[in-house]
């Protein structure tokens, strides 16, 4: 009996040892998979969640009220996080212009706002200071908040909104809720744990890209149905509502020259997909009845599609054309209204 018990103990120990070996093998295998997933697939090969969903700390730096700006005092950003000098560097007699746009106002050498500055000085014969408040991926709803957040203390004479792509096509492609900031569903509504997993695991990232189970992205798209008639109508309504609000807010800001700040909005060129053609035409039609909104979406037609690097970004030749056009429209409007620009 004692002998049998000893045999039983030996067998149990062997089974336990075998079980421990199996567990160790599984742990090693899991560790290898994790290392391969994180270091090889994600970091080296670039699989997983799109890089632009992350908090880019240079071009989309977290900022209260406006969601994000550029990172202050980085690259050629000023203390507020915007490219170029701020209004603190303007002179008393300058015609002060605040330019709000997305990446098409941010990128360029020089960017469109700088060209507007140069051309407007030629056309008016006056000293002009254009402060560039453009932020990569930003939309007009954010720019509306930016007016309140950044401008009243500087008493600008003119506020410019240049956009259209980020309010329509970008809105349909990323966070599909009209007026919401770029990828708000991820930046503000996804938990820190899921962000950690999504940004480091190629496997989890690829799964979510396809079914949106961790971020709820696919659920949002099913609810909003981008490019549907209902979504198009909501998007258009939000676009013009934002411009109306911006015009109203601008009119209560004190201007050093005009008594109140003047507002101009420009609907930009971009390559419109067939799903958006009807909504795009509706926007153009409605613009014709609003005195402070100008349709420049056809301005690049004579230049050909080769000026585009993607659906909206263009070469420097096109930037020059657009900056000149915006300056011409503003100069004409100031002249028509007999604005005192002395």
C-alpha positions, 0 to 999 in steps of 0.5 A: 500500500505504501509503495502504491501511494509513493507511485501515486505521488510520483505520478502527481508530481510528474503531471504537475511538472508536465502542467508547469512545462505546458504553462511555461510553453504557452507563456513563452509563445504568448510573449513571442507573439506579443513581441512580434505583434508590437515590434515587428508588425506594428513598429517596423512594418506599420500594420495596425491602427492608422498613425493619424488617429494618435495624438500627434504632438506637433500638428494636432496638439491638445488644446482646450475649447478648440480641441487641438492646435499646433504645438506652441513654440515648436518648429515655426509655431508661435506661442499660441501654436500657430504658424508664423508671427502672432498679432503681438508683433503687428503694428498699430497701423496694420490692417489686421487679418485673422486667417482660419483654415485646415492643412491647406492654410497651414502647409505651403512655402509660403502658405496661402495666408502669407500670399494674401498678406503680400497681395492685399498690401499691393491692392490696398497700398496699406500695411497688412498683417495676416495672422495664420490660425490654420491647424492641420485637420481642423474644421470651421466649427473649431475655428468658430471657437477659435475666434472667441478663444484667440481674437478679442484682445487683438481687435482684428479688422477681418476674419477669414475662413478658408475651407470646405473639404474638412467640413464635407469630405473629411467629415464623411471619411473620419468622425462622421458626425457633422461639425465634430473635430477630426476623429473626436470619437477616438481622441475623446471617446475611446478609453485609455486602455483601448488606445494603448492596445490599439496604438501598440498592437497591430493585430488589435488595430487591424481588427478594429479598422475592419469592424470598429469593435473597440472604438465604436467607429463602425457603429457611428458610421451606421448611425450617421450614414455618410453621403446619404441624403439625410447626412448630406442635409445635416452636413450642409446645415451644419456648414452654413450654421457655423458660418452664420455664427462666425459672422455674428461673433465677428460682428461683436468683436471690436475692430481698430479700423472698422468699428466691428470685425468683418467676416469673409468665408471662402469655399475652397476647391477640392476633388469632389467624389461622385457621392458628394456631387449633389451636396457640393452643388447645393452648397455652391447654390446656397453660397450665391445668396450669402454676401459674406461667403464666396465660392472659389471652388472652381478657381483651380479648374483651369490649372488641371488635376495635376496640381493636386497631390491628393483630394485637396492639397495642391502645389505652390502654383495653385497656392499663389492663385488662391492667395491672390484671388482671396486678396482680390475679393477682400480688396474689392469688398472693402472698396465697395463698402467704402471701408476706411483703410487709411 
